Amino acid sequence: MDTPSASFTPLVPGMVGMVLVGSSVSVSHALVDAPLFTAQAVRYAAATAILLLLARLAGARPVWPRGREWLWLAGLAVTGLVLFNVAVVRGVAHAEPAVIAVAVASVPVVLGVLGPLLERRAPSRQVLLAAPVVVAGAVLVEGTGRTDAAGVAWAALALGCEAAFTLLAVPVLGRHTPWGVSVHASWLGAVLFAVLGVTCEGPTAAREVTGAQWAAVGYLALLVTAVAFVLWYSTVRTVGAGRAGLLTGLAPLAAAAAGTATGAGVPGTTVWVGIAVVIAGLVGGLRARRAPALGTPSGRAPSADASSTAPTRPDPARRGSRLS
């Protein structure tokens, strides 16, 4: 059963994180003409500094990775940060932005299946039924668009990388906590983007970034990286990747709201229908399951046999020690 936490409260950080990610779409538009790798290198370097400061204030102490943890964290940075950004930028050259957005919005299905497996639990039927509903609503919100074969390939890569951003964090969240995973992902991403920036754009590319673009980088570093990363991984650690994955459906809603606020116009009927469908999917997938009443065929009193066969979530600390 994919219900490590049945209450609503643990979902709030992830919801806020997804709203921040969705609202960043209009801000990211300012970086279209900026040197991509250089701007992202500065973004993640600044986010690392902010995260270290916030972690100190929160009393959290990120620890240094060891053993196979390097593979999980480096894989997260390579796929969830670097390749994802490359896939989006290259993808829009072959497909309309809606195609990439719809592919990324399909991540609840991937997380609903693979997330629980990484957590050594069976996928939740409730989440698996709700995930396609959330995806369908996101498609209505984002719309569809034209593409070619290369665009489809880039969209598929973007989907895989977006899922990897969560899935590759699961094995190390126990020992490193959301703070540690966010810090290590950010500094690794900064190093990778810096190498790409110097190699592909030149060491002086930062001079091409305008004041407005630097402001956008600052917003992305603080809210969409430092804050959103910690909030998202906090929810993943508490409720599991499967249930948390449904919350990604909030990002298109936040993007539509941000577009309206910045003068893009009031959404059309299809968008409103999509919003309603996403909300319905979230309610269906995230609502707490009511325990069966005692004395009914499906609600027998707990017994030793029942407890021995019920799927359990591994203790985070023990899972972390096995990776070390």
Helices and strands as residue ranges (DSSP letters): H 11-28, G 29-31, H 36-58, H 69-76, I 77-83, H 84-91, H 97-105, H 107-118, H 125-142, H 149-167, G 170-172, H 173-200, G 205-208, H 211-219, I 220-227, H 228-239, H 241-246, G 247-249, H 250-261, H 269-286, H 304-309, H 316-323
